[in-house]
Amino acid sequence: MSPAVVSTLILFCLGGTSALYKQWVLSTNFENGTNWDKGTVPCSSDRIHFLAQRQVSVYVETAHSVLEMSLPLDGEFILPQGAGFMASNGDGGCGPGSKVTFRDSEDLQWFDPSLWQAASSWDDLGKGSFLFSVHEESVPCLHDDVIFRAASSFRVDTTADKSSVAVKTVSVLGQKFSSSGEFTRYLASRSGQLQFHGRSSVHPGEPACTDTSGCTCDNSANHDRICAAVTCSPTECRKPLHPVGHCCDICGAIIQLQITTTFNLESYRQRLQHLFLFQPLYRDTQMAISKVSETHWLLKLVPGAATAEVQVLLLDRETGAESGTVAEDLARDIVKDAHSQGEHLGITSAEFKASSGSNSKATGGGMALVASIVVVVVLVLFCLFALGFLFQRGIVKVPSLPSLSSWRRSSDIEELGGPLDRGFDNPMFDKPIQIPAELGVYTSNTESSITVTSSGIHFVNPVYSETDFTFGLISRNSLP
């Protein structure tokens, strides 16, 4: 059967939810060698030591012979049928024995991505078929089922940036809690107080994700807390990328899908796995697919509204200069498939970015550029229209510009180094309007003493006879 036929059958058979199962990795079981400072389970000749000031809930799977054991001030042993402790004389055939200390589990954090495993189904969880996810989605999300292994105990700090941690369900010691009320009663029990601690409480009861196109994780409020538990490796690629919901820059490729309501996220995940990741060339490539909320910028200047899209993160195992090259090739193949089959998959456009600096758009990229240009043109036209309206109403006035003649006069004045030198004031020439006032000092009849003719102005001087002054013929320098 061809991969395309298999993919079609998967698309038909998969259900309508996209929530995941998140399983806690560590346990405080007595038989877990990683819980002891020697790295192995104590034998009958060892002296077992628990930290006195630490609280702990220890699950004991079988019977053990004990030479000596110091217990904590506050703790418990969970003993199923057939499990327990018996006294030993130290002759158990495991050597002279030594002091073995139970490790401190007080600092294990709920929001540490390395302490969780994710699977898309209960069967995959049991088979160990785990999913790769961005850091925010590696810890339990709003619609996820949280699993603590049935035959085990644990201790986890649930402190969050909010007062509560909301999930769909919580399973502890084989018991599944799907409501906040019943789980609150378990938290009040002795085992609940020892297993869960911190400033925030876990609250199951959130509805399942019924959107086949996927639901956002809603862990962005605890992004800094999640990233505080992550150690990022240095990147060697030309242009590292930063996926949405991830804490570190990566060398690889990021595919962005614009989708319709007919898109099925889990079906598409299975399609990519069967069509591409099963190929020998891409078998070692990691893929994380999720629905994210992304803010798109208009011409990288104006922020637009946040829209939901599907992000596909691809990482390969190449190093050095080749880091991310295989992931880039896979991204090209996936985008090409989205271009040819997008109508049937519910994909309207697809594009990818690679850490090599290259990128490609399968559909919709040209339309996005045209739309951006149209929006800018509309904004410019609107501004011009508004400005013209303000001019017409007289709200905004155009400042008057100087005339050419005034500009020439000002230029002449500037060439002379300042205002023109007008000499001294002469009441008879420079201020003609003051002549009657000056003549009034000598005579009271100013109208009979001054005569205006075509040749000049004539007035009677009491000292001299009639004198004729012609303004157009007498210059200032000729005055005494």
Order of alpha helices (4+ residues) and beta strands (2+ residues): alpha-beta-beta-beta-beta-beta-beta-beta-beta-beta-alpha-alpha-beta-beta-beta-beta-beta-alpha-alpha-beta-beta-alpha-beta-alpha-beta-beta-alpha-beta-beta-alpha-alpha-alpha-alpha-beta-beta-beta
